[in-house]
Amino acid sequence: MDEHDLSLRSVTYSLFVKLGRAPTASEVAGSEGLTEVEVASGWQRLHEQHALVLNPATAEIRMANPFSAVPTAYRVQADGRWWYANCAWDAFGICAALHVDGRIETSCPDCGEALTLEVRDEQPDDESLLFHCLVPAARWWDDIVFT
Amino acid sequence: MNLFRSEEHIERWLGGREPGATISVGKLSELAHAWWSDRLPPVWQPRTRELNQVVLDRLGLDEPFWQLA
């Protein structure tokens, strides 16, 4: 990953956190003095290197892990905002990336019962819950949205 | 990658599918903080697969399921 793509990635993440949502190519282009085409091609290279995930249908950002650009079953309140995480791992990851405490809201995929966790000093307040990862690590990126 | 109430809920949700790996939510939080805490600073550099594997290994996630390749 060259320094231009590292810079593009950094600006993209920074805007995601500032805006509380995925930035558009136009917004990133405007802040970096790039064209939208340059941003889009840079995002494609970052996607290929698993540094972010694009929506295949629109080339917009789908994931800037651990953040999700689209609504998911994992909502996280952290740093004064509500965020969507891509999965349970990423829900804790949002607190980790922002270096703040937080609140995670989801539901048990089996019974549908609401699950709420407070994360304080990197620790969940309910240790009784379990995390299940279905896909082996070697296949996570075969289909990262499914994973 | 989901949270569940208990092993019983995981088993029922799997419905006969091959199970993956289950860890405590406390271990998950440790993993997430080790994995994601460096994500936002501008000096971030991509981690190699080997370094990612070290993160998993250090948390005791060293079974074949957690091997990145």
Backbone of each chain as ProteinMPNN parsed JSONL, in Angstrom:
{"seq_chain_A": "MDEHDLSLRSVTYSLFVKLGRAPTASEVAGSEGLTEVEVASGWQRLHEQHALVLNPATAEIRMANPFSAVPTAYRVQADGRWWYANCAWDAFGICAALHVDGRIETSCPDCGEALTLEVRDEQPDDESLLFHCLVPAARWWDDIVFT", "coords_chain_A": {"N_chain_A": [[0.858, -1.196, 0.0], [0.765, 2.073, -1.045], [1.937, 5.435, -0.14], [0.051, 7.288, -0.933], [-2.361, 5.88, -1.059], [-2.495, 5.086, 1.597], [-2.851, 7.571, 2.781], [-5.289, 8.332, 1.629], [-6.935, 6.377, 2.717], [-6.705, 7.047, 5.428], [-7.867, 9.618, 5.499], [-10.434, 8.962, 4.678], [-11.359, 7.31, 6.778], [-11.148, 9.164, 8.858], [-13.049, 11.073, 8.093], [-15.313, 9.47, 8.203], [-15.572, 9.058, 10.952], [-15.85, 11.695, 11.805], [-18.203, 12.53, 10.51], [-19.984, 10.596, 11.266], [-20.934, 8.679, 9.62], [-20.525, 6.9, 6.482], [-18.33, 8.572, 4.304], [-18.959, 10.187, 1.139], [-17.575, 9.692, -2.175], [-17.307, 12.16, -3.327], [-17.199, 13.883, -1.113], [-14.787, 13.081, 0.085], [-13.039, 13.623, -2.008], [-13.29, 16.395, -2.15], [-12.106, 17.192, 0.232], [-9.521, 16.482, -0.071], [-8.443, 17.475, -2.374], [-8.664, 15.939, -4.641], [-9.935, 14.224, -7.569], [-13.232, 12.833, -8.017], [-13.066, 10.479, -9.432], [-10.434, 9.726, -8.969], [-10.558, 9.237, -6.22], [-12.395, 7.131, -6.197], [-10.992, 5.142, -7.621], [-8.835, 4.81, -5.931], [-10.137, 3.892, -3.627], [-10.978, 1.45, -4.64], [-8.544, 0.094, -4.876], [-7.892, -0.021, -2.15], [-9.972, -1.607, -1.258], [-9.337, -3.997, -2.548], [-7.138, -4.673, -1.092], [-8.183, -5.251, 1.32], [-8.544, -3.146, 3.072], [-10.723, -1.573, 3.282], [-14.224, -2.035, 2.557], [-16.09, -2.198, -0.355], [-19.364, -1.523, -1.688], [-20.468, -3.77, -4.031], [-22.281, -3.139, -6.001], [-22.508, -0.393, -6.178], [-20.103, 0.846, -5.695], [-19.763, 2.413, -3.491], [-18.809, 2.987, -0.025], [-19.067, 0.134, 1.96], [-18.175, -1.108, 4.25], [-16.049, 0.244, 6.672], [-14.101, -1.123, 8.361], [-13.919, -1.206, 11.883], [-16.446, -0.144, 11.423], [-19.757, -0.012, 10.084], [-21.293, 0.955, 7.068], [-23.905, 0.68, 6.583], [-27.168, -0.046, 8.0], [-27.176, -2.483, 10.606], [-27.478, -5.483, 12.642], [-26.101, -4.818, 14.865], [-25.809, -2.309, 17.018], [-24.06, 0.469, 18.259], [-23.388, 2.612, 20.884], [-21.266, 5.191, 21.249], [-18.811, 7.577, 22.07], [-20.554, 9.728, 21.954], [-22.313, 9.197, 19.869], [-24.488, 7.107, 17.831], [-23.585, 4.125, 16.261], [-23.277, 1.764, 13.554], [-22.151, -1.569, 13.651], [-20.291, -4.132, 11.936], [-20.489, -6.692, 12.91], [-20.479, -8.757, 15.905], [-17.862, -8.788, 16.872], [-16.832, -6.479, 15.668], [-18.448, -4.635, 16.905], [-17.47, -4.375, 19.523], [-15.085, -3.54, 18.555], [-15.526, -0.949, 17.636], [-15.676, 0.572, 19.991], [-13.045, 0.08, 20.748], [-11.539, 1.185, 18.633], [-12.228, 3.867, 18.811], [-11.378, 4.37, 21.314], [-12.949, 4.546, 23.645], [-15.503, 4.11, 26.197], [-18.599, 2.246, 25.841], [-21.88, 1.29, 24.575], [-23.477, -1.607, 23.615], [-25.972, -2.81, 21.511], [-28.007, -5.456, 20.563], [-29.505, -8.502, 19.331], [-30.243, -11.858, 20.326], [-29.464, -14.194, 17.885], [-30.794, -16.587, 17.821], [-33.101, -16.698, 19.617], [-34.079, -14.155, 19.517], [-34.192, -12.413, 21.622], [-33.544, -9.309, 23.204], [-30.241, -8.092, 23.581], [-28.066, -6.387, 25.613], [-25.135, -4.657, 26.218], [-22.81, -3.072, 28.302], [-19.745, -1.482, 27.812], [-16.998, -0.994, 29.641], [-13.954, 0.434, 30.39], [-12.765, -1.361, 28.619], [-14.005, -3.731, 29.241], [-16.755, -5.985, 29.143], [-19.998, -5.688, 30.675], [-21.548, -7.879, 31.124], [-20.745, -11.014, 31.463], [-21.808, -13.373, 30.748], [-22.637, -13.891, 28.203], [-22.08, -15.386, 24.938], [-19.791, -15.598, 22.201], [-20.05, -16.514, 18.88], [-18.321, -17.681, 16.12], [-18.802, -18.475, 12.899], [-17.467, -18.974, 10.479], [-14.344, -20.287, 9.481], [-11.099, -18.794, 10.153], [-9.353, -18.695, 7.944], [-11.06, -18.396, 5.85], [-12.396, -16.03, 6.066], [-12.299, -13.762, 4.386], [-13.343, -14.692, 2.05], [-16.02, -14.167, 1.684], [-16.735, -11.48, 2.986], [-18.902, -10.018, 3.919], [-20.833, -11.966, 4.527], [-19.346, -13.383, 6.46]], "CA_chain_A": [[0.0, 0.0, 0.0], [1.654, 3.235, -1.113], [1.587, 6.508, 0.799], [-1.176, 7.965, -1.385], [-3.5, 5.07, -0.63], [-2.561, 5.19, 3.068], [-3.425, 8.881, 3.08], [-6.706, 8.274, 1.255], [-7.61, 5.571, 3.731], [-6.749, 7.807, 6.675], [-8.871, 10.685, 5.348], [-11.75, 8.317, 4.61], [-11.724, 6.929, 8.15], [-11.313, 10.384, 9.648], [-14.351, 11.651, 7.748], [-16.356, 8.566, 8.714], [-15.745, 9.338, 12.388], [-16.326, 13.077, 11.949], [-19.578, 12.648, 10.015], [-20.841, 9.565, 11.845], [-21.428, 7.861, 8.503], [-19.521, 6.78, 5.428], [-18.267, 9.723, 3.392], [-19.067, 9.909, -0.299], [-16.344, 9.981, -2.928], [-17.27, 13.605, -3.532], [-16.751, 14.514, 0.136], [-13.354, 12.814, 0.26], [-12.335, 14.37, -3.056], [-13.286, 17.805, -1.786], [-11.217, 17.478, 1.359], [-8.153, 16.068, -0.404], [-7.988, 18.039, -3.64], [-8.641, 14.885, -5.652], [-11.183, 14.076, -8.306], [-14.029, 11.689, -7.558], [-12.531, 9.289, -10.11], [-9.215, 9.333, -8.24], [-10.983, 8.638, -4.945], [-13.028, 5.828, -6.48], [-9.965, 4.155, -7.996], [-8.081, 4.538, -4.707], [-10.98, 3.019, -2.784], [-10.968, 0.103, -5.217], [-7.278, -0.54, -4.471], [-7.997, -0.324, -0.711], [-10.891, -2.751, -1.177], [-8.608, -5.21, -2.957], [-6.168, -4.986, -0.031], [-8.959, -5.484, 2.539], [-8.436, -1.998, 3.973], [-12.133, -1.217, 3.431], [-15.053, -2.907, 1.713], [-17.018, -1.431, -1.182], [-20.59, -2.147, -2.186], [-20.157, -4.135, -5.418], [-23.25, -2.589, -6.943], [-22.457, 1.07, -6.281], [-18.725, 1.308, -5.422], [-19.725, 3.21, -2.268], [-18.252, 2.231, 1.095], [-19.98, -0.766, 2.679], [-17.547, -1.278, 5.563], [-14.722, 0.744, 7.024], [-14.069, -1.947, 9.574], [-15.08, -1.959, 12.342], [-17.71, 0.571, 11.204], [-20.586, -0.379, 8.946], [-21.954, 2.093, 6.435], [-25.334, 0.374, 6.438], [-27.728, -0.572, 9.248], [-26.944, -3.903, 10.903], [-28.066, -5.917, 13.918], [-25.23, -4.397, 15.973], [-25.764, -0.856, 17.218], [-23.098, 0.812, 19.303], [-23.363, 4.006, 21.311], [-19.898, 5.476, 21.679], [-18.302, 8.905, 21.727], [-21.652, 10.668, 21.711], [-23.076, 8.874, 18.655], [-24.83, 5.72, 17.551], [-22.902, 3.583, 15.078], [-23.555, 0.369, 13.221], [-20.975, -2.423, 13.497], [-20.521, -5.22, 10.979], [-20.7, -7.953, 13.628], [-20.228, -8.595, 17.336], [-16.441, -8.435, 17.035], [-16.671, -5.08, 15.297], [-19.156, -3.786, 17.872], [-16.436, -4.052, 20.506], [-14.028, -2.847, 17.828], [-15.813, 0.493, 17.56], [-15.189, 1.134, 21.265], [-11.584, -0.016, 20.741], [-10.97, 2.139, 17.669], [-12.452, 5.224, 19.308], [-10.774, 4.422, 22.662], [-13.967, 5.04, 24.576], [-16.498, 3.151, 26.662], [-19.739, 2.253, 24.934], [-23.039, 0.439, 24.832], [-23.774, -2.423, 22.439], [-27.335, -3.336, 21.494], [-28.287, -6.406, 19.488], [-30.441, -9.51, 19.813], [-29.766, -13.224, 20.143], [-29.97, -14.659, 16.581], [-31.646, -17.766, 17.999], [-34.41, -16.454, 20.235], [-34.527, -12.795, 19.256], [-34.222, -11.586, 22.836], [-32.609, -8.178, 23.165], [-29.005, -8.205, 24.351], [-27.442, -5.082, 25.792], [-23.872, -4.731, 26.951], [-22.021, -1.863, 28.517], [-18.301, -1.735, 27.771], [-16.314, -0.013, 30.497], [-12.526, 0.091, 30.526], [-12.519, -2.512, 27.723], [-14.631, -4.937, 29.777], [-18.222, -6.033, 29.061], [-20.588, -5.803, 32.013], [-22.252, -9.16, 31.226], [-19.791, -12.032, 30.99], [-22.509, -14.642, 30.516], [-22.93, -14.085, 26.781], [-21.07, -16.102, 24.162], [-19.549, -15.162, 20.83], [-19.835, -17.638, 17.982], [-17.803, -17.35, 14.792], [-19.159, -19.652, 12.094], [-16.545, -19.19, 9.355], [-12.933, -20.359, 9.902], [-10.33, -17.582, 9.855], [-8.752, -18.735, 6.606], [-12.078, -18.119, 4.82], [-13.139, -14.808, 6.414], [-12.387, -12.799, 3.285], [-14.017, -15.268, 0.876], [-17.25, -13.372, 1.594], [-16.611, -10.785, 4.274], [-20.225, -9.593, 4.399], [-21.417, -13.138, 5.183], [-18.554, -13.671, 7.657]], "C_chain_A": [[0.894, 1.248, 0.0], [1.114, 4.377, -0.249], [0.318, 7.257, 0.381], [-2.421, 7.19, -0.935], [-3.629, 5.068, 0.899], [-3.214, 6.504, 3.481], [-4.92, 8.907, 2.766], [-7.505, 7.48, 2.287], [-7.771, 6.357, 5.031], [-7.817, 8.903, 6.626], [-10.273, 10.099, 5.333], [-12.226, 7.926, 6.005], [-11.996, 8.162, 9.006], [-12.665, 11.031, 9.372], [-15.496, 10.777, 8.246], [-16.638, 8.896, 10.179], [-16.318, 10.737, 12.596], [-17.807, 13.193, 11.59], [-20.544, 11.686, 10.715], [-21.48, 8.691, 10.795], [-20.321, 7.78, 7.458], [-19.505, 8.036, 4.569], [-18.484, 9.275, 1.95], [-17.715, 10.19, -0.959], [-16.191, 11.478, -3.133], [-16.747, 14.32, -2.29], [-15.257, 14.302, 0.361], [-12.548, 13.594, -0.777], [-12.209, 15.842, -2.672], [-12.307, 18.131, -0.684], [-9.757, 17.199, 1.016], [-7.611, 16.694, -1.685], [-7.841, 16.992, -4.724], [-9.92, 14.95, -6.474], [-11.947, 12.879, -7.738], [-13.527, 10.388, -8.19], [-11.281, 8.791, -9.385], [-9.564, 8.689, -6.911], [-11.553, 7.244, -5.192], [-11.979, 4.768, -6.836], [-9.092, 3.82, -6.789], [-8.854, 3.63, -3.771], [-10.973, 1.597, -3.322], [-9.68, -0.624, -4.838], [-7.322, -0.908, -2.982], [-8.916, -1.522, -0.473], [-10.14, -4.047, -1.496], [-7.584, -5.632, -1.9], [-6.844, -5.17, 1.335], [-8.813, -4.359, 3.546], [-9.788, -1.304, 4.15], [-12.904, -2.116, 2.465], [-16.052, -2.033, 0.961], [-18.273, -2.236, -1.492], [-20.377, -2.489, -3.66], [-21.094, -3.495, -6.435], [-23.062, -1.091, -7.176], [-21.061, 1.657, -6.143], [-18.67, 2.303, -4.265], [-19.185, 2.337, -1.134], [-19.357, 1.409, 1.764], [-19.487, -0.977, 4.113], [-16.247, -0.491, 5.597], [-14.485, 0.114, 8.391], [-13.344, -1.224, 10.713], [-16.432, -1.292, 12.075], [-18.444, 0.004, 9.991], [-21.247, 0.872, 8.388], [-23.453, 1.882, 6.298], [-25.862, -0.174, 7.77], [-27.49, -2.074, 9.385], [-27.631, -4.235, 12.225], [-27.241, -5.464, 15.111], [-25.132, -2.879, 16.019], [-24.865, -0.563, 18.401], [-23.214, 2.299, 19.613], [-21.979, 4.274, 21.873], [-19.506, 6.871, 21.21], [-19.419, 9.854, 21.28], [-22.497, 10.386, 20.486], [-23.513, 7.423, 18.682], [-24.161, 5.32, 16.251], [-23.499, 2.212, 14.776], [-22.22, -0.363, 13.061], [-21.315, -3.567, 12.562], [-20.882, -6.532, 11.646], [-20.391, -7.687, 15.106], [-18.78, -8.181, 17.602], [-16.245, -6.944, 16.756], [-17.407, -4.143, 16.258], [-18.197, -3.399, 19.002], [-15.314, -3.248, 19.844], [-14.271, -1.356, 17.706], [-15.367, 1.179, 18.855], [-13.656, 1.159, 21.263], [-10.976, 1.039, 19.822], [-11.098, 3.575, 18.165], [-11.813, 5.448, 20.68], [-11.728, 5.05, 23.67], [-14.781, 3.849, 25.105], [-17.683, 3.182, 25.691], [-20.845, 1.318, 25.375], [-23.36, -0.286, 23.535], [-25.186, -2.964, 22.562], [-27.498, -4.265, 20.295], [-29.359, -7.358, 19.99], [-29.85, -10.878, 19.538], [-30.326, -13.742, 18.806], [-30.884, -15.874, 16.694], [-33.036, -17.378, 18.477], [-34.932, -15.036, 20.013], [-34.554, -11.891, 20.464], [-33.166, -10.485, 22.752], [-31.412, -8.442, 24.07], [-28.375, -6.813, 24.411], [-26.21, -5.235, 26.665], [-23.309, -3.337, 27.132], [-20.547, -2.272, 28.477], [-17.624, -0.614, 28.546], [-14.879, -0.454, 30.691], [-12.207, -1.23, 29.805], [-13.172, -3.806, 28.204], [-16.149, -4.886, 29.599], [-18.817, -6.245, 30.451], [-21.388, -7.102, 32.187], [-21.368, -10.241, 30.62], [-20.486, -13.336, 30.626], [-22.733, -14.928, 29.028], [-21.768, -14.786, 26.082], [-20.985, -15.533, 22.753], [-19.298, -16.399, 19.984], [-19.422, -17.126, 16.616], [-17.992, -18.589, 13.927], [-18.075, -20.005, 11.071], [-15.104, -19.255, 9.863], [-12.126, -19.168, 9.392], [-9.769, -17.565, 8.437], [-9.758, -18.371, 5.513], [-12.858, -16.819, 5.091], [-13.342, -13.892, 5.214], [-12.952, -13.416, 2.009], [-15.309, -14.5, 0.603], [-17.375, -12.633, 2.922], [-17.974, -10.315, 4.793], [-20.918, -10.754, 5.104], [-20.687, -13.444, 6.485], [-19.02, -12.812, 8.818]], "O_chain_A": [[1.681, 1.455, 0.924], [0.01, 4.309, 0.292], [-0.402, 7.793, 1.224], [-3.405, 7.779, -0.489], [-4.739, 5.049, 1.431], [-4.023, 6.547, 4.407], [-5.717, 9.437, 3.54], [-8.607, 7.868, 2.673], [-8.833, 6.337, 5.655], [-8.572, 9.094, 7.579], [-11.197, 10.674, 5.908], [-13.373, 8.186, 6.367], [-12.953, 8.197, 9.78], [-13.347, 11.481, 10.293], [-16.534, 11.29, 8.664], [-17.793, 9.0, 10.592], [-17.171, 10.942, 13.46], [-18.57, 13.87, 12.279], [-21.752, 11.92, 10.758], [-22.48, 8.026, 11.067], [-19.318, 8.491, 7.534], [-20.56, 8.512, 4.152], [-18.223, 8.125, 1.596], [-16.84, 10.835, -0.38], [-15.079, 12.004, -3.115], [-15.949, 15.251, -2.395], [-14.546, 15.218, 0.773], [-11.5, 14.158, -0.461], [-11.155, 16.453, -2.846], [-11.737, 19.222, -0.658], [-8.856, 17.632, 1.735], [-6.455, 16.473, -2.045], [-7.006, 17.124, -5.619], [-10.868, 15.648, -6.115], [-11.372, 12.025, -7.063], [-13.56, 9.329, -7.562], [-11.093, 7.587, -9.21], [-8.941, 7.705, -6.514], [-11.227, 6.296, -4.478], [-12.079, 3.623, -6.394], [-8.656, 2.679, -6.637], [-8.291, 2.704, -3.188], [-10.964, 0.641, -2.547], [-9.708, -1.812, -4.517], [-6.848, -1.975, -2.593], [-8.663, -2.346, 0.406], [-10.29, -5.055, -0.806], [-7.208, -6.801, -1.823], [-6.176, -5.236, 2.367], [-8.942, -4.586, 4.749], [-9.962, -0.524, 5.086], [-12.319, -2.85, 1.669], [-16.769, -1.232, 1.561], [-18.245, -3.465, -1.55], [-20.129, -1.591, -4.464], [-20.733, -3.331, -7.6], [-23.411, -0.576, -8.238], [-20.851, 2.833, -6.438], [-17.652, 2.968, -4.07], [-19.109, 1.114, -1.258], [-20.429, 1.921, 2.087], [-20.275, -1.02, 5.058], [-15.445, -0.553, 4.665], [-14.653, 0.752, 9.431], [-12.256, -0.686, 10.506], [-17.466, -1.832, 12.469], [-17.828, -0.403, 9.006], [-21.702, 1.737, 9.137], [-24.185, 2.804, 5.937], [-25.094, -0.703, 8.573], [-27.589, -2.829, 8.417], [-28.274, -3.386, 12.841], [-27.633, -5.697, 16.255], [-24.476, -2.25, 15.189], [-24.904, -1.258, 19.417], [-23.147, 3.139, 18.715], [-21.568, 3.657, 22.856], [-19.83, 7.284, 20.097], [-19.251, 10.661, 20.366], [-23.309, 11.221, 20.089], [-22.988, 6.613, 19.446], [-24.166, 6.067, 15.272], [-24.135, 1.589, 15.626], [-21.29, 0.14, 12.432], [-22.481, -3.931, 12.409], [-21.508, -7.393, 11.028], [-20.087, -6.563, 15.504], [-18.512, -7.331, 18.451], [-15.577, -6.241, 17.515], [-17.024, -2.982, 16.403], [-18.123, -2.233, 19.387], [-14.68, -2.4, 20.471], [-13.32, -0.575, 17.674], [-14.751, 2.244, 18.815], [-13.042, 2.127, 21.713], [-10.011, 1.709, 20.192], [-10.2, 4.394, 17.969], [-11.719, 6.582, 21.148], [-11.369, 5.947, 24.432], [-14.753, 2.751, 24.548], [-17.753, 4.051, 24.822], [-20.754, 0.651, 26.406], [-23.5, 0.338, 22.483], [-25.557, -3.514, 23.599], [-27.171, -3.907, 19.164], [-30.048, -7.06, 20.966], [-29.046, -11.04, 18.62], [-31.542, -13.731, 18.612], [-31.656, -16.163, 15.78], [-34.033, -17.69, 17.825], [-36.097, -14.751, 20.29], [-34.904, -10.717, 20.349], [-32.047, -10.709, 22.29], [-31.557, -8.951, 25.181], [-28.18, -6.157, 23.388], [-26.252, -5.868, 27.72], [-23.335, -2.521, 26.21], [-20.163, -3.293, 29.047], [-17.672, 0.553, 28.157], [-14.617, -1.583, 31.107], [-11.484, -2.084, 30.318], [-12.921, -4.869, 27.637], [-16.767, -3.857, 29.874], [-18.212, -6.9, 31.3], [-21.857, -7.391, 33.289], [-21.265, -10.358, 29.399], [-19.829, -14.301, 30.236], [-22.989, -16.068, 28.642], [-20.635, -14.781, 26.562], [-21.971, -15.053, 22.194], [-18.452, -17.23, 20.314], [-20.074, -16.262, 16.03], [-17.402, -19.635, 14.198], [-17.798, -21.18, 10.826], [-14.678, -18.368, 10.603], [-12.425, -18.604, 8.339], [-9.722, -16.511, 7.804], [-9.369, -18.072, 4.384], [-13.856, -16.542, 4.426], [-14.415, -13.315, 5.038], [-13.034, -12.737, 0.986], [-15.651, -14.219, -0.546], [-18.032, -13.099, 3.853], [-18.166, -10.227, 6.006], [-21.525, -10.564, 6.158], [-21.321, -13.732, 7.5], [-18.472, -12.91, 9.917]]}, "seq_chain_B": "MNLFRSEEHIERWLGGREPGATISVGKLSELAHAWWSDRLPPVWQPRTRELNQVVLDRLGLDEPFWQLA", "coords_chain_B": {"N_chain_B": [[-20.602, -13.793, 12.871], [-21.602, -13.598, 15.84], [-23.406, -12.656, 18.865], [-24.631, -14.66, 21.511], [-27.116, -15.989, 23.794], [-26.484, -18.399, 25.141], [-24.773, -21.626, 25.057], [-26.707, -23.454, 24.321], [-28.453, -21.911, 22.801], [-26.798, -21.301, 20.662], [-26.415, -23.823, 19.513], [-29.007, -24.479, 18.753], [-29.498, -22.459, 16.908], [-27.613, -23.096, 14.965], [-28.681, -25.378, 13.869], [-27.926, -27.96, 12.988], [-25.851, -27.381, 11.294], [-22.29, -27.341, 10.745], [-20.487, -26.494, 13.605], [-18.724, -23.418, 14.394], [-16.355, -21.564, 16.026], [-16.483, -20.919, 19.507], [-16.278, -18.372, 21.89], [-15.829, -16.651, 25.041], [-17.579, -13.618, 25.891], [-15.997, -11.85, 27.164], [-13.428, -12.593, 26.319], [-13.796, -11.999, 23.647], [-13.962, -9.202, 23.76], [-11.366, -8.587, 24.569], [-10.021, -9.499, 22.298], [-11.079, -7.811, 20.304], [-10.161, -5.312, 21.156], [-7.415, -5.685, 20.965], [-7.229, -6.033, 18.254], [-8.403, -3.853, 16.879], [-7.645, -1.387, 17.964], [-5.688, 0.228, 16.885], [-6.655, 1.43, 14.638], [-7.501, 4.008, 13.757], [-5.558, 6.176, 13.97], [-3.532, 8.421, 11.949], [-1.07, 7.362, 11.355], [-1.394, 4.727, 10.917], [-0.57, 1.51, 9.691], [-0.942, -1.154, 7.376], [-1.421, -4.375, 8.765], [0.551, -7.3, 8.536], [-0.386, -10.644, 7.517], [0.92, -12.416, 9.15], [1.44, -10.908, 11.464], [-1.176, -10.386, 12.274], [-1.856, -12.98, 12.91], [-0.259, -13.36, 15.126], [-1.535, -11.713, 16.968], [-3.906, -13.151, 17.397], [-2.833, -15.57, 18.351], [-1.588, -14.758, 20.741], [-3.747, -14.361, 22.346], [-4.514, -16.831, 22.9], [-5.918, -18.002, 20.927], [-5.297, -20.256, 19.109], [-6.0, -22.533, 17.821], [-6.666, -24.693, 14.942], [-8.938, -23.549, 13.696], [-8.608, -20.802, 13.969], [-6.512, -20.141, 12.353], [-5.127, -18.052, 9.988], [-4.341, -18.682, 7.434]], "CA_chain_B": [[-19.936, -13.412, 14.12], [-22.748, -13.126, 16.611], [-23.526, -12.895, 20.306], [-25.745, -15.55, 21.873], [-27.412, -16.128, 25.215], [-25.853, -19.569, 25.746], [-24.418, -22.705, 24.123], [-27.959, -24.045, 23.83], [-28.971, -21.039, 21.743], [-25.918, -21.461, 19.491], [-26.694, -25.129, 18.908], [-30.32, -24.423, 18.093], [-29.352, -21.569, 15.748], [-26.848, -23.808, 13.941], [-29.628, -26.264, 13.192], [-27.265, -29.084, 12.345], [-24.643, -26.972, 10.567], [-21.006, -27.518, 11.424], [-20.198, -25.331, 14.453], [-17.449, -22.728, 14.231], [-15.656, -21.441, 17.307], [-17.204, -20.133, 20.509], [-15.451, -17.822, 22.972], [-16.591, -15.801, 25.958], [-17.674, -12.223, 25.453], [-14.82, -11.182, 27.724], [-12.327, -12.85, 25.383], [-14.081, -11.224, 22.436], [-13.588, -7.802, 23.99], [-9.891, -8.554, 24.507], [-9.643, -9.664, 20.892], [-11.443, -6.601, 19.557], [-9.274, -4.209, 21.526], [-6.087, -5.97, 20.398], [-7.303, -6.029, 16.785], [-8.909, -2.621, 16.266], [-7.331, -0.144, 18.672], [-4.747, 1.065, 16.122], [-7.259, 1.601, 13.314], [-7.802, 5.374, 13.329], [-4.463, 7.155, 13.841], [-3.031, 8.569, 10.581], [0.171, 6.591, 11.155], [-1.74, 3.308, 10.751], [-0.01, 0.742, 8.591], [-1.602, -2.473, 7.313], [-0.695, -5.463, 9.434], [0.712, -8.511, 7.738], [-1.13, -11.803, 8.033], [1.697, -13.007, 10.254], [1.214, -10.11, 12.678], [-2.547, -10.661, 12.714], [-1.856, -14.296, 13.552], [0.337, -13.178, 16.454], [-2.593, -11.165, 17.84], [-4.787, -14.265, 17.758], [-2.081, -16.546, 19.155], [-1.337, -14.217, 22.085], [-4.984, -14.468, 23.129], [-4.805, -18.257, 23.063], [-6.761, -18.461, 19.81], [-4.275, -20.871, 18.276], [-6.498, -23.769, 17.217], [-6.724, -24.596, 13.471], [-10.027, -22.662, 13.266], [-8.166, -19.409, 13.99], [-5.355, -19.944, 11.469], [-5.552, -17.163, 8.907], [-4.062, -19.327, 6.146]], "C_chain_B": [[-20.954, -12.754, 15.048], [-22.622, -13.4, 18.101], [-24.768, -13.735, 20.572], [-25.904, -15.599, 23.382], [-26.614, -17.258, 25.859], [-25.483, -20.569, 24.656], [-25.675, -23.318, 23.51], [-28.536, -23.215, 22.68], [-28.12, -21.153, 20.478], [-26.268, -22.745, 18.752], [-28.016, -25.105, 18.142], [-30.241, -23.569, 16.827], [-28.609, -22.261, 14.618], [-27.737, -24.789, 13.173], [-28.967, -27.398, 12.426], [-26.049, -28.703, 11.515], [-23.401, -27.24, 11.413], [-20.736, -26.297, 12.307], [-18.849, -24.709, 14.102], [-16.703, -22.727, 15.546], [-16.472, -20.55, 18.231], [-16.221, -19.668, 21.575], [-16.332, -16.945, 23.856], [-16.619, -14.366, 25.429], [-16.517, -11.408, 26.035], [-13.604, -11.366, 26.825], [-12.526, -12.077, 24.085], [-13.671, -9.77, 22.6], [-12.071, -7.64, 23.958], [-9.418, -8.594, 23.06], [-9.909, -8.372, 20.111], [-10.508, -5.443, 19.89], [-7.862, -4.43, 20.994], [-6.086, -5.764, 18.883], [-7.535, -4.638, 16.216], [-8.37, -1.332, 16.862], [-6.383, 0.765, 17.892], [-5.351, 1.57, 14.814], [-7.358, 3.055, 12.846], [-6.618, 6.333, 13.212], [-3.914, 7.213, 12.418], [-1.777, 7.744, 10.303], [-0.112, 5.099, 10.955], [-1.058, 2.704, 9.532], [-0.729, -0.61, 8.555], [-0.747, -3.523, 8.014], [-0.576, -6.65, 8.479], [-0.148, -9.62, 8.338], [-0.399, -12.421, 9.222], [1.477, -12.234, 11.549], [-0.216, -10.293, 13.194], [-2.625, -12.012, 13.434], [-1.268, -14.211, 14.958], [-0.704, -12.641, 17.439], [-3.504, -12.295, 18.317], [-4.07, -15.235, 18.698], [-1.9, -16.053, 20.588], [-2.566, -14.317, 22.982], [-5.395, -15.925, 23.323], [-5.693, -18.807, 21.972], [-5.832, -19.09, 18.77], [-4.71, -22.228, 17.711], [-6.561, -23.598, 15.694], [-7.813, -23.632, 12.979], [-9.541, -21.224, 13.113], [-6.931, -19.152, 13.135], [-5.793, -19.166, 10.242], [-5.238, -17.728, 7.52], [-3.469, -20.696, 6.406]], "O_chain_B": [[-21.14, -11.537, 15.043], [-21.846, -14.251, 18.537], [-25.812, -13.548, 19.947], [-24.982, -15.3, 24.141], [-26.121, -17.114, 26.979], [-25.829, -20.391, 23.488], [-25.699, -23.657, 22.326], [-29.045, -23.765, 21.703], [-28.642, -21.109, 19.363], [-26.402, -22.758, 17.528], [-28.124, -25.638, 17.038], [-30.836, -23.905, 15.804], [-28.923, -22.052, 13.446], [-27.557, -24.996, 11.972], [-29.408, -27.752, 11.332], [-25.296, -29.572, 11.077], [-23.472, -27.349, 12.637], [-20.753, -25.171, 11.809], [-17.954, -25.377, 13.586], [-16.448, -23.787, 16.117], [-17.071, -19.564, 17.803], [-15.434, -20.456, 22.098], [-17.432, -16.552, 23.468], [-15.778, -13.969, 24.622], [-16.111, -10.397, 25.461], [-12.843, -10.427, 26.593], [-11.573, -11.568, 23.495], [-13.099, -9.173, 21.687], [-11.553, -6.677, 23.391], [-8.541, -7.834, 22.652], [-9.058, -7.909, 19.352], [-10.112, -4.685, 19.005], [-7.185, -3.475, 20.613], [-5.074, -5.373, 18.301], [-6.947, -4.273, 15.198], [-8.619, -0.263, 16.306], [-6.279, 1.952, 18.201], [-4.626, 2.089, 13.966], [-7.305, 3.308, 11.642], [-6.683, 7.25, 12.394], [-3.833, 6.186, 11.745], [-1.46, 7.46, 9.148], [0.817, 4.3, 10.837], [-0.987, 3.327, 8.473], [-1.085, -1.147, 9.604], [0.475, -3.553, 7.875], [-1.495, -6.951, 7.718], [-0.576, -9.552, 9.491], [-1.022, -12.887, 10.176], [1.34, -12.836, 12.614], [-0.442, -10.351, 14.403], [-3.348, -12.172, 14.418], [-1.72, -14.903, 15.87], [-0.752, -13.06, 18.596], [-3.832, -12.38, 19.501], [-4.627, -15.664, 19.708], [-2.039, -16.824, 21.537], [-2.456, -14.352, 24.207], [-6.474, -16.218, 23.84], [-6.173, -19.937, 22.064], [-5.61, -18.53, 17.696], [-3.887, -22.979, 17.188], [-6.513, -22.469, 15.204], [-7.633, -22.97, 11.957], [-10.004, -20.503, 12.229], [-6.362, -18.061, 13.184], [-6.719, -19.57, 9.538], [-5.823, -17.285, 6.532], [-3.154, -21.422, 5.463]]}, "name": "protein", "num_of_chains": 2, "seq": "MDEHDLSLRSVTYSLFVKLGRAPTASEVAGSEGLTEVEVASGWQRLHEQHALVLNPATAEIRMANPFSAVPTAYRVQADGRWWYANCAWDAFGICAALHVDGRIETSCPDCGEALTLEVRDEQPDDESLLFHCLVPAARWWDDIVFTMNLFRSEEHIERWLGGREPGATISVGKLSELAHAWWSDRLPPVWQPRTRELNQVVLDRLGLDEPFWQLA"}
